[in-house]
Every structure is written in C-alpha cells, then in structure tokens.
Amino acid sequence: MPPLRTALLQSSGRLGSVAANLKALDEAAARAAAAGAGLLVAPELYLTGYAIGDDVPRLAEPADGASAAAIAETAVRHGVAVAYGYPERDGELVFNSVQLIGPDGARLANYRKTHLFGCFERDSFTPGEQAVVQAELGGLRIGLMICYDVEFPENVRAHALAGTDLLLVPTAQMHPFQFVAESVIPVRAFENQMYVAYVNRVGKEGEFEFVGLSTLAGPDGVARTRAGRDEQLVFADADPAFLAASREANPYLRDRRPGLYASLI
C-alpha cells in the first residue's frame, strides 16, 4: 500500500463558534487534499474550543449530530478522511471525544477520552471506558486517543498489541508540558512500533496557553514533521512498508514477557 499522507491542523479555531470552526475545517480539508493528503487530523475539542467552561452542555452534540453530517460532507467533497475533537452528548452524559469520518462520509470510529485532565475536564465530562478504538483507512489500522491518554504507557501499549499502525492523538497540550510533544511522543512511537500523530491547539485561550508543536513521529522515533508555535497545517507520510520493516528489525514487542507484568493490573 502507498503511504498515507497525513495533514495535522494545528489551530484553536474560534472559541464557542461551531459554525466558524466547521468552515475552517472545510478550508483545511481543501488544502490537505490539494497537497495529496488522505487524512486530516484536528485538535482536541476543535469544534467548540477547549476553554468553553459552562457552555459544554449547550455545545455538546451526539456522534451522529449536525456537525458530524457537515464534516461528512466536507470529507466527501474533498476526498479526505477527517478526525476531529468535539464534546459528545449521549443522553445525560457528555464525553470529550474524537470521531474519524472516512473520505466517503462514513463514520468510521468514535473514541471517548479515558483519562481526564484537570478540574475542568473532570467537572465537565464523563470518562470513556474503552481504551482501544480502531478503524481501517488507506491500508493502515488507525487508533484513536486524546491528549492526556497518550501519557499513560499502558494505553499506547494496548494499541500496539491490538495492531494499531497510526495512532491519532488530538490534544490540548498546555505550557509548561511541551516536553510531551518534543520527547514523549517520539518515544511512544518507537517503543510501540507505530506512527503517532499528535495534533495540538495553539496560543492563549481563557486561562490556558497551548504550546503547538504538533508532531507526527515514526516507529524509528524520528519526527517526520513538527509544527511551531503558531497556526499551521503540516504534513507527513505514514508508510506501511517502512512500518513493516521497522517492526521486523525492532524486537520490543516480540521480546516482551507478559508473565512478569501481572503487578501492573
């Protein structure tokens, strides 16, 4: 299979304006498609903004709601898959979620953040209960995760054991934790033999200051692309052939001794 060119949309959009953010996402999808990308990934809670406080219940939508329909139209119009963060309503519960929509407009996967960070998230959202959510796209097995989730090694290892090839991590990484993008993400990719796309918000938003530095790291631990500290659309390839060769050469997953790790659970 050919490499999957992946576009990382580093942006905080417009706080509280779903309509404006849908428009910006459509424009980014057009740019991504023109550059040959088959996948566009937007940050955590991209549709609404992160620092929305008490507006979470008002702005939350079901996974099959109006915004999902609009993004499906965007995906079909530009022939590109789209992964985006949003507050998901399911009955009385609200989750911090990411949804992947295929280039044909089909809803491929929806993941609810399992590890909530800080008082705002714990007060506003219900934690998800499914650690590994996957879909097939462009010859790769795509995994979904959100921000703080990737900082738990067990989470990413679960994806590796389930065969994830490209892990998408929409994020809202804040100052002073930029070392996660700079150091943790390449290590996660290397130790788990996968590609990891870590896509961040940027700039000040309420009490938060997002650090940018969106990264796509390969299974060799090398960043294929890294954004700076402003709004950017950056690109990198997830290459199935390189991934297979790297997994053949790197013994980490083969050399595991699960019997020794019972204390972890």
N, C-alpha and C positions, 0 to 999 in steps of 0.2 A: 504494500500500500504506500502511496506517496505521503510525505509529511503533511501534517495538519497545521497550516499556518494559523496562528492564534493572535488575535488582537486584544490587548489589555487597555481598557478605557480607564485611565487614572483621572477621576473627576469627582467632585462632590455635588455636581448638578446645582439645582436651585432648591433651597430648603423649603419644604412644605408644598411644593408645586409639582404634583404628579404629571400634569399636562406638559409643563416645560421640560421635565426630565424624560418623558416619553419622546418628545420632539428631538431632544438632544441625542437620545439613544438611537433614533432612526437615522439621524445625520451621521453618527459614528458608525452605524452599520453600513451605510453607503460608502464611507471612506474605507472601512475594513474590507468590504467586497472589492472595491476598486484596487486595493493592494493585494488581492489574491487570498485573503483570509477566509477560512471556512467556519471560524468560531470567533465570536466577540464576547468578552467577559467584562462585566461592570462590577463596581464595588458593593460592599455590604450596605443594605438599605438604600440602594441607589434611587429607587423610585420616589422616595419621600424625603430623603435626607436623614441623617443619624440623630441630630440633636433636636428631635421633634417633641420631646417631653410628653405632656399630657395629650398631645394630638395622636399618639399611637393608635388608640381605639378608633378614632374617626378616620384615619388614613388607611387602616388595615383593610385588605381585600382577600377574598378566597383565592385559592390557587388557580381556579378557572374563571376568575372575575374579568372585569372590563380591561384592566391593564394587561392581563395575560393575553386576551384577544387582540389587543392593539400590538403587542410585541410579536405575536404570531404573524400578524400582517406584515410587520417590519421584516421578520425573518424570511417570509416568502418573497416579499418584494425585492430583497437584496440577495437572496440565496445564501444566507449565512445563519448559522446557529447562534443563539443568544442565551447567555447565562446572566441573571440579574438578581440582586438582592432586594427584598421587599418585606414589609410586615404582613404576615399571612393570618387572616381570620379563619378560624374553624369553629363555628358555633360561638360559645362564650370565650374561647381561648384565642390568644394571639401569639404567634411564633415569629422569631427572627429567621427568615427563610431565604433560600436561593432556589430559583427554578431555571431549568435548562429547556429551551424550546428549540426544536430542530429546524433545519432550513426549509422543511416542508410545512412548518407551522405546528407540528405535533408537540405536545407537552411530553418531554422525554423523562424528566425526573424532577422531584421536588424534595429538598432537604431542609430540615428544621435544626437550627443551631443547638447543639447538645450541651455546650459549656458556655454559660452566660457570664459576661464580664462586667463587674462593677454594679453599683446600686441601680443605675438607670436601667440596665438590661434586666436585672433580677426583679425589679419592680414592674417592668412593662411587659415582659414576655414569659411564656411557659417554655421550659427547656424541652427540646426534642428527645426522643428515646431510641432513635435508630441511628447507629453510628456510621454504617456504610450504606450509602445510596449511590447507585451507578447507572450509567446508560451507555449505549454503543453509539459512536459517532466517528465517521471517517476512518474506520478500521482500528480505532482505539477504544479501550474501555475507560470512560470518563467517570471520575469520582467527584463528589461534591462535599464541601466543608466550608465553614465560615470562621474567619479570623482566629479568635482565641482557641478554637478547636485544634488548630494545627500545632499549637504549642504543647500538646499532650502527645508524647511519642507513641503511646499505645493506640491512639486514634489513627495515626498515619500508618502504623504497622498493620492494623486491621485492614486498611485499604490495600496495602501491599499483598497481604495474604489472600485477599479476595480478587487480586489480579488487576487492580487499578493501574492504568498506564499513564494517564494525565489527571492530576488532582487539581480541581479548580477551587480556589480559596478567595472569594470576595472578602474584603477586610475593611476595617475602620481602625487602622493602626495609628496610635497616638504617640506624641512626644511624651516621655523620652525612650520609647521602646523600639527605636528604629533598628536596633541590632537584630530584631526578628527578621526583617526583610533582608538585611545585609548578611547575616550569618546563619540563623536558624533554618531559613528556607532552603538554601543550597545543601545544608547538611541533611535535612529531611529527604530531599530528592535523592541524595547519594546513598544514605543508609537504607532506603526503602526501594531503590532502583525504579524510579518513576520520574516523570516530569511533574513539576509543581508550578502552577500559575497563581501568583499571589497578587491580587489587584486591589489597590488601596484608594481611599479618599485622600484629599489634599487640602491644605490650608486650614484656616480657623473656622469653627462652626460652634456657636454657643461657647460653652466652657472648654471645648475640645480643640486641639491643634493636631491635625493629621499630617503625617510625615511623608506621604507619597512613597517613592522608591519601589513602585510596583515591579515585580520580578517574575520572569519565567526561568526556572532552573532545571537543568537536565540531570539525568542519572549519574553523570560524572561529577556532579557537584558544581558545575560551572553555570553561571548566569548567562542565558542566551540573550537576554535583554534586561535592562534596568532603567526605569524612568527616573527623572529627577524629582524636584520638589514643587513642580507646577503642573497644570492640567496638560495631559499628553495622551496620545494614542500610540502605543508602541507595539512592535510585532516580533514574534519569534516562531520557529517551527518545532513541533513535536514529531519526531521522526521515528516511526515504528521499527525501521531497520537498525538504527543506532541503538534504540532501546533494547532490542533483542540481543545485539552484540554485547552491550554493556552488561546485561543480565547473565550472559554466558560467561563473561570474564570476571564478574564480581561475585564472590561466594557468600555474601552476607546471609541471604535468605536460605540458601542450602545448608549453611553451617549452623543454623540455629539449633538449640537443644531445648525444646519446649518443656521437657520434663523438669528442667531446673527452674522454671519461671512460675511455678504454681503460686508462690507467695505474692505475685503481682495481683492476683484476684482473690 
